[in-house]
Amino acid sequence: MTNGTELLETYKKSHTDVDFVLTDFEMPLLDGISACSEIRKFEKDNDLPGKPLALITGNDAYNTRKLASSAGVNMFMVKPLGRADLAKSLMKLLSKVCTKVLVIDDDDV
C-alpha cells in the first residue's frame, strides 16, 4: 500500500483475511496513527475483535508513543530496525494472539 487511506479502505474490505497490521507512521493522505485509530473505530462500530496493530517510525518522542497508544497501537517500533529485531518484535506481538506461529528463515530455504 502506498498511503494510509488505502490501508484503511483495504482493511475495511478485507478485515476477515487480515491477521495483523504493520504500518509506518509517516504516510501520505492519512498517517499511520490516524489509520490505526480509524481501524479501531471500524472494529468497534462493527463489533469486531481488535486485530494486532504495529506501528514503525523514526520518531521516538514520548508524545508520538502516547498518540500511538491512544490510537490502539499494540506495538511501537523505532527505526532503524534490523531484520532480526523486526522479527523478534513481531513474534512477541503475534505470540499474544496466535496459538501457533511458523517462522521460515530464508537462510534455511
Helices and strands as residue ranges (DSSP letters): H 4-14, G 15-17, E 21-24, H 32-45, E 53-57, H 62-70, E 75-78, H 83-95
